[in-house]
Amino acid sequence: MSCIKKNRAFLAVFISLVIFLLCYNAIYADEKIKIYADKIKVDEINEKVKATGDAIAINEDNLKIKSNKLTYDKSNDFLEANGNVIINDQMQNTFFLSELNAANNLNLISGKAVRARLHDGSRIVGSSFDMQDEISIVENAEYTPCAKENYLIKNCPGWKLKSKKIYHNNVKKTIHYDHAQIQLFNIPVFYLPYFSHPDPSVKKRSGFLMPTIKTDDQLGETFSIPIFLNLASNRDLTFTPNIQTVGNNFYNLDYRHLNNLVDLEINSSIDDNDDDTGTSNHIFLESKIFNSYGNLNTYIKTSNNDTYMRKNKINNLTVLKSGIEFDREESDTYFSIETIGYKHLTTENQQWEYLYPNIIYDIYNINNSNLKGNVSLNNKLSIRKNLNENYVSLASTQLNWSHQEINKNLGIIYDNEANLRVASISIDEKSRSDTSNTRFYPQLSSKISYPLLNSSSTFNQTVTPIIMPIVAPYNNYTEAQTVTNSNLFSTNRATSINEWESGPRINYGIEWFINSAKGPDISTVIGQNYRFNKRSNDEAREISDYFVNSNININLENYLDGSLIIDRDDLKMRSLNANTFNRFGDLIFAINYDYTSGKYSDPAEQVALAGKFELENNLFLKFTGAKNLDTNKNIGYQHGIVYENDCLGIDFNYYRDLTKDRDIEESDGFSFTVVLKPFGSTKNYGKNKVFGPRI
């Protein structure tokens, strides 16, 4: 009986094993190759395996070959695949072929009509495909990183490389091309007998970046091609020769270094002095030094020629700033110390001013049981040498107290403040006697607001009358201050640390805000300033003109902001500043307008424009320009066309720059830049200059 039970148990295990093998339907044709399929037939005499359905062969390196039909000759270690052949390699690249032969444990592969998608989304197509160990070869091949869904023209990638042969080295992570053409929108533009670039697994590799071609009536034709050197994973160098047919050639060097101690970048250039006027150069250094105590930064910007960088369109800086700074911020304190030198490139005689040192130490949230409110202390020490070579030494301390009270019965809000600044100032002057004094600036103020609310299902509206009395003595150091959008309800409109707005006064006005459910949000402020007991020698008006600011915000991409000053006597506009940003479908434009009448200062009127229009997906027309309306002269303008998508950037511009400064004359010209991604690494194409608002 026990034997019968044992036989039955053995039979059950055997049947279960057979069923499992039939259901799993896989065969280990060799220890190095595994084959899975819907249906498998084994010819044990000829040592052949035929797999059909979703047939998959996998080697020990996890390379997978999938096909409708696989035939494996075990004795010759030879695999044939037919119908919808797909290869998945160890680098997550995928190859599609019509048929395939493989040998040597799937390490030797040959196929036809290949289409490859690399793991970064770039694609290769070719007539044949061969792979042996770490080398893959595609003949009559085309490579592009452009995604089909972003094509500007149907069946036409932004750019591609067409080559007789493409070699991919999986060990060296490099793709090589024999007799390659670079085509833009299927039009050949460059021929390269040999070309190579890193494969998608490489984040950065030494080699050429994309060139820039520019023409300018001062500089002639300029050709720039950056050479990128990957010194290490944390260090790289970019050398860019700029060859110019009229202006001096110049050579730019950019070095970057990052480690646990410092984040460093050095940018420099030098010209070849072809015009025998003297070699010009510039050096910029910026470094962030990592430490546990605070932020420590150093920066050096210097040039031995005032107009060199602007003339060669390297940058448009007119002041070079060099120095070292350290700051540390905690919950209740802030400390900073800096030493700075400024070089003014638009002045020819005295160019340098210095700040050494400038120390700030602020203390917040000082607790005192006798004082109801928030108490803070601001301290500053600075020594400055100005352009006129005067020395100004300043030490100041300012004690601040603030407290907000809300009358819940009446709904009135009181923002109360008390300030006391003590400033010790010493001025060493060259042309007249030195001065030294200590200045006291006490002040009491209260901003009294009475918000009136009105709400409905379609909008919320707030009207807030504001009156702000300020008690402060007159002083001999500060002239009357102009009311602007940013300081209408400010306790002190003087911005210098050694000044404070003089005399008792009242700021008053009305703020109106409406928030619509479907319409625009509108805010408007109207106000004035009244100065009490004005001194007889003070020429400023006792009652200021009317100040108006209004903001209309339709959405994040459509708004208008305007500020104007209206003369209270004749109600004429004395000043207007307006900024607008708008998007209407494919059109984006921005306008900045500034106007000042001649009543209080020299008249000035200027307008700056910028626009961008999308012709097609990723194809834009753009414009930027500025004009002095008072003299009816352009300041400068630039317009052009730009194309930008996931794989290609093209920027073509015409510009006219009316800047003049010594050897910088009015100029105009063209700039043309092509960036083939991933070879290009920047979106700032060409030698562009922005004259109007940025959009």
ABEGO torsion letter per residue (X at the ends): XAAAAAAAAAAAAAAAAAAAAAAAGBBBABAABBBBBABBBBBAAAGBBBBBEBBBBBBAAGBBBBBABBBBBAAAGBBBBBEGBBBBBAAGBBBBBABBBBBGGGABBBBBGBBBBBAAGBBBBBABBBBBEABBBBBGBBBBABBAAABABBGBBABBBBBABBBBBAAAGBBBBBGBBBBBGGBBABBBABBBBBBAABABBBEBBBBBBBBBAAAEBBBBBBBBBBABAABBBBBBBBBBAABBBBBBBBBBBBBAABBBBBBBBBBAGAAGAEBBBBBBBBBBBBBAAEBBBBBBBBBABAAAAAAAGABABABBBBEBBBBBBBAABBBBBBBBBBBBAABABBABBBBOBBBBBBBBGBBBAABBEBBBBBBBBBBBBBAAGBBBBBBBBBBBBBBBBBBAAAGBBBBBBBBBBBBBBBBBBAABBBBBBBBBBBBBBBBBBBBBBBBBAABBBBBBBBBBBBBBBBBAABBBBBBBAAAAABABABABAABBBBEBBBBBEBBBBBBBAABBBBBBBBBBBBBBGBBAABABBABBBBBBBBBBBABAABBBBBBBBBBAAAGBBABBBBBBBBBBEABBBBBBBBBBBAAABBBBBBBBBBBBBBABBGBBBBBBBBBBAAAGBBAEBBBBBBBBBAABBBBBBBBBBABBBEABBBBBEBBBBBBBOAABABABBEBBBBABBBX
